[in-house]
Amino acid sequence: MDRLLLMHSFVTVAQAGSFNGAAKKLGSSGSLVSRHVAELERQVGVRLVNRTARSVSLTEPGLRYAEFAARVLEEIDAQDAALADSHDRAEGTLSIICPKWIGSLDLGDAIAAFSAAHPKIQVRFELGGMSDRTYDFLDSGFDVAFHTRDLRDSSVRLKKISSLPFVLCGSADYIARQGGLAHPNDIAGHDCLVHVNDPVWRIGHGHASTLHKIRNIAFSSNSYLALQKAAVHGRGIALLPQRPAYDDLVSGALKVLLPELAVPDRPLYAIYGPGQDTPRKISVFLDFLSEWFSQNPIPAIR
């Protein structure tokens, strides 16, 4: 039988002075409370109470054990209350993980702004090292992870934070040498700069979109920033996140290809632990990020 339950019954008997009095406080029966005390005596190996027809009194060991049990139960109640309080407050450590390429883009700026706005939350932000299994971040001690693909996993919860626009582009020098693109199928005839985790490019929107598995890979990397530099140097065409490429696109160092078709945005999802009772620090974080992205849209390329 659960030791804490027995201790609770015993402490109540010590305070009430009888089994029936304790039973009224506990909403139980006198016989059940008596059995609890007897079982506790069996577990500790000493007699804790002297029983009479009308009342009970504590033995000397019973007095000592009653003080000890009351102290233990009070500490447990205090710790439970402290945990519940911390759960409801936006403070403590918040551990976040995401793929390198996402963390080096808008998300890094958004999380830095969150940390400045909530100094009572100690942010731990790690890039890379993510497993393909969506729930592994929880086993690794992280509160929140980010992905750009739809997830159907009942072991985690998901919230869309924003959309990340991408653009197909190349340098003016490269286009002058190799020509532009009149149709998505023309991609096959060009040197391509490809992210190692993104070997298939989707061009266009909705039912009119087409998928292109890139085979003519002139340069590959796990960093979109490295691919952007290679594109600026005229090594080939690249499918890049628009935010970091924005300045090069505005300056003319990079030019948009197939602008009439465009490239689908990619959703930015935050995933976190299951259950309806989300810790306050996580809900505040997710709300902040959604608001940050809505207030910091990427300017259109003109």
N, C-alpha and C positions, 0 to 999 in steps of 0.2 A: 504494500500500500504506500502511496506517495507520502514521503516524510514531511514535506511542507504542510500537507493537509492535516496530518496528525499533530504537528506542532501548533498549527493554528487552533485546532480544537482544544488542545491542552492549555494554551495560553488563555483562551476564552474561559475555560473551566476555572483556572487560577484567578481570573478577574471576577467571575460571577460567584464563585464559592460553591457551585453545585452543577451537576450535569444538566438538570432541567433548565436552570437559569442560563447556562451556556447554550443549550439547545434553542431557547427562544431567540437569543441574539444571532445565532447562526441559521435560523430557519430550518432546524433539523429536529431530530427526536433525541430524547435523553438516552435511550438505549444505544443509538448509533454513536453519540458522543462518548459514551462510556466505553464502547468497543474501540473507538479511536485511541483513547487514553491507554487502554489495556495493550493495544498493539504497539504503541509508542514505548510503553514500559518493557515489552518483550524485546523491541529492537535495541533499546539502550541498555537493557540488562539490569535495571534497578527499579524498585517501587517508587513511583513519583507522588502518589496520593494515598491518603488514608480515607477509606470509604466508610460512611455511616449510613443509617437509614435516611437521614434528612439532608446531609451535607457531605462535603469532602474537604479535607485539609491537606496541605502539601507537606510531604516529608522534607527533611533537610536537603537531600539531593534534588527533590522536586522544586524547592525554592530556587536553588542555583540554576536548575535547568529552565525554569520559567523565565528568569531574567535573561538567560542566554537566548532562548527561543524568541522572546519578545524583541530582543535587539536584532536578531537575524531577520525576523519578519519586517521590522521597521526599515532596515537597510534595503531589503528587497523592494519594499514599496517606494522608498525614496529613489532607488535606482530606476525603477520602472517609470516613475514620474519624470525623472531627468531625461530618460531616453525619449519619452513621448514629447517632452518639451523641445528637445533638440531636433526631433523629427519635424516639428511644426515651425521651426525657425530657420531662416536662410543664413546658416553659418556652418562652419566645419570644413572638412576637406571634400572637394569635388574632383573626381578623377575622370579624365576624358581621353579618348583615343580615337584616331581616325587615320585613313591612308595619308601618306606623305603629300600627295599632290593636292588633296583637299585642304590640309592644314596650312599649306604654304600660300593659299589663296585668300579669299574673303574671310573664311572661317577663323584664320589666325587673328585678323583685325577685330572681328566680332568678339572673340573670346578675351582678347586683351582689353577691349572696352568694358566687357562684363566684369572682369577682375578689378578694374579701376572703380567701377560703380558699386561693387559689393566687397569691400575690403575685409569683411568678417568671414568670407569664404576663401579658403586657400585652394587655388586651382593647380591641379597637376594635369598638364597637357602633353601627351605623347603622340608622336607621329610614326606610323609604320608599325610593323610587327603584328598585324591583325590576322587572325585566322579566318578561313573561309566559312567556318561555322559561326553563325551570327551571335550565338549566346556565349561564346568563349570569353568575351570581354568581361562578363560578370564573374566567371571563374578566376580571371586574372586580377580582380579587384577594381575594375573600372565601373563607374556609375553610368556613363553615357558613351556611346560610340556613334560614329557617323558613316553613312553609306550613301551611294547615289543610285542604288538599284532597289526595286520593289522587293519586299521581304514578306514571306508568309510563314511565320514561325510563332507558334502560340507561346513559346517560352520567353518572348520579349514583347515590348510595346514599341510602337513606332509613331513618330510625328514628323510631318513634312515641315521643314523650316523655310525653305526657299527653293528657287530654281536657279540653276547655273547655266547661263548662255554660253554656247560654243560657237566657233567660227572656223570655216575652211579658208585658209589664206596661204599666200606665198609672197616673196619679195618681188619688187618691181624688176630687179635684175634677172631673177629666175624666170619670171613671166616673159620678159623680153627675149630671153634665150630659147625657152622651151614652148612658149605660147600659153594662152589661158585655157580655160575649160568651157566648152560649149554645152556639154552634157555630162552628167555624173559618170557615165561609162568611160569618159576620157581620163578618169583618175588612173586607170590601169596603165596608161602610157606615160605616167609621170613618176619622178623620184618622190618617194613619200617618207615623211618623218613621223614615226609611229611610237606611241606610248606602248610599252610592253604589255600593259593590261587592257589595251584598247585596240586590238588588231582588226576590228570590223567597224567601218564607218557607216553611219546612217545619214543619208542626205535627203532633205525634203521633209514634209510634215504629213501626218495622217496616212491615208491609203495611198497617197502619191509618193510616199517615201520609199527609198531603195537602200538595201544593204550592200556594202562593198567590202569584201575580205581583201585586205591589202597584201599584195604579194611582192610588189616592187619596193622593198624597204631599203632606202638609202641610209637611214640613220634611225636608230631606236634608242630609247631611254626610259627609265622609270620616273623621269622628271619632266613635266610640261614646260618648265622654265628653260631646261636645256634644249628641248625641241624648238621653243620659241627663238632662242639664240641661233640655232642652226638654220631656221627659216629666214631670219633676218640676214644671215650670211649667204643666202641664196642656194642652200643645199637642196631644197625641194619644197613641196607643199605639206602643210600640217593642219590637223584638226586640233584647235587650241581653245582653252577657256578664254572667254572674251575679256574678263577683268584684267588679268596681268598683261594681255596683249593690247589693251586699249590704247596706250600711248603710242606704240609702234603703228597701230592702225590709223590713228589720227595724224601722225607725222608723215605717213606714206611709206614708212620702212616696210610695212606689210600691207598687202591689198587683199580685200575680200574676193573670194572666188565663188561663182554661182550665187550671187546675192539674191537672185529672184527665187531660189529654192530654199536657201538658208539651211540651218542645221538645228535639229530639235534641242531644246533645253534639256538639262539633266536635273532631276529632283535631288535636293539635299535632304536626307532623312536623318533624324536623331533617333537612336534606338536606346531603350533603357529597360530596366527590370519589370517583370510582370506584377500584376496586382493593381487594385484601384487606389490604394493609399500611397500615392507618390510622395516621397520626402520633399519638404518645402524647398530645399536648396536646388533640387532638380527642376521642379515646376517653375521656379523663378528664373533659372538659367534658360530653359526652353522658351519661356515667354519673352525674355530679353532678346534672345537671338532672333526670334521671329520678328520682333519689332525693329531690331537693328537692320536686318536685311530689307524690310519694307521702307525704312527711312534712308537707306543707302543704295538705291538702285544703280545699276550700271548704265551710264549714258549711252544713247544710241550712237552708232557710227554713221557719220554723215559723209 
